[in-house]
Amino acid sequence: MSILPLVFTSGWASGVNAYAVVLLLGVFGATGMSDDVPEALQRPDVLIAAGVLFLCEAVADKIPYVDSAWDAVHTVIRPIAGAVVAALLAGQSGSLPELAAGAVGGSTALVSHLVKAGTRMAVNTSPEPFSNIVVSLAEDLGVAAIITFAIFHPVAASVVAGGLLLAGLFLLLFLASRIRRFLRRRDRRREEKRLAQPVGRRPG
């Protein structure tokens, strides 16, 4: 069977949490649950590094505005990770050229990352911190579920990942329009408040 469905799914998941993808795939490979995972991802040093970085992301990702700064740093890291994981998976199976797999994994990870980062910026407009925690937990659980599902049912998992990617794009467009309206209303209220002040007290 072609490795393309697993490549696509891992790319989507890498755009959300690349360290979780590397850790989960490495564990599945090391425990013998999958023959599609390359040995490079099963090495103890890779698993330890992925585990430590995953814990760092798990904390940073739940703090308002820290999560957006973390996402900004990972704008390069996540697509590269998605491309590398995809190329390794292709090299392991031999059913897909590594360069093509890297392009699919990297581009999918980039789009997925942009959806995640944009959604988080929208969530950060909320005054309370709990929405960040809820969204972050949902992302972590979603990545774990989709990668686990992909190991055993790669085609079905790729369909789910594709649906989530499209849903994320539509959600991002919806949130962007809502935020623009909110900012326009806020600016209009500020202007009305400024004009309502006595002339001598108006700023400027």
Secondary structure, 3 states (H helix, E strand, C coil): CCCHHHHHHHHHHHHHHHHHHHHHHHHHHHCCCCCCCCHHHCCHHHHHHHHHHHHHHHHHCCCCCHHHHHHHHHHHHHHHHHHHHHHHHHHHHCCCCHHHHHHHHHHHHHHHHHHHHHHHHHHCCCCCCHHHHHHHHHHHHHHHHHHHHHHHCHHHHHHHHHHHHHHHHHHHHHHHHHHHHHHHHHHHHHHHHHHHCCHHHCCC
